[in-house]
Amino acid sequence: MTQSELIKKHLKKGKKITPMEALVNYGCFRLAARINDLRKDGLDILTVLKRDEIGRPYAEYHLA
């Protein structure tokens, strides 16, 4: 399976995903690019901007 397919399957299970989860679980360094590909394929994916414990921003994605 491709990274996009794995991420799509993850999201369709009702789970959220962050860049760190994508890297650890799927070897995906460019989650935002994969999310963009999935959006182009018609998935309605929402982005929630969050901050880690020291204030660095990151994105969390889930299906609408």
C-alpha positions as a printed Julia matrix, in Angstrom:
64×3 Matrix{Float64}:
   0.0    0.0    0.0
   1.1    3.57  -0.64
   1.45   6.11   2.15
  -1.69   7.87   0.89
  -3.65   4.61   1.0
  -2.44   3.87   4.52
  -3.32   7.36   5.73
  -6.73   7.2    4.03
  -7.44   3.88   5.76
  -6.34   5.39   9.09
  -8.68   8.38   8.67
 -11.62   6.25   7.5
 -11.41   4.35  10.8
 -12.4    7.63  12.47
  -8.9    8.31  13.77
  -6.99  11.58  13.78
  -3.41  11.84  12.53
  -0.48  14.17  13.21
   2.83  14.46  11.37
   4.64  12.55  14.15
   2.11   9.68  14.0
   2.44   9.57  10.21
   6.22   9.37  10.47
   6.27   6.68  13.17
   3.44   4.53  11.81
   3.77   4.96   8.04
   7.26   6.37   7.38
   5.66   9.52   5.97
   7.81  12.65   6.27
   5.39  14.83   4.25
   1.93  14.33   5.78
   0.64  17.68   4.52
   1.44  16.64   0.93
  -0.34  13.31   1.38
  -3.36  15.11   2.91
  -3.39  17.44  -0.1
  -3.39  14.41  -2.44
  -6.31  12.86  -0.53
  -8.25  16.13  -0.68
  -7.72  16.23  -4.45
  -9.16  12.71  -4.54
 -12.32  14.01  -2.86
 -11.85  13.33   0.85
 -13.2   16.07   3.14
 -10.34  16.4    5.63
 -10.3   19.03   8.36
  -7.15  20.56   9.82
  -6.88  21.54  13.48
  -3.83  23.6   14.42
  -2.39  22.68  17.82
   0.69  23.45  19.9
   2.95  21.0   21.68
   4.06  21.31  25.3
   6.68  23.94  24.48
   4.49  25.93  22.1
   5.57  24.63  18.68
   2.65  24.46  16.2
   1.6   21.29  14.41
  -1.45  20.13  12.46
  -3.87  17.35  13.33
  -6.06  15.99  10.54
  -9.36  14.12  10.6
 -12.3   13.44   8.32
 -15.18  15.91   8.43
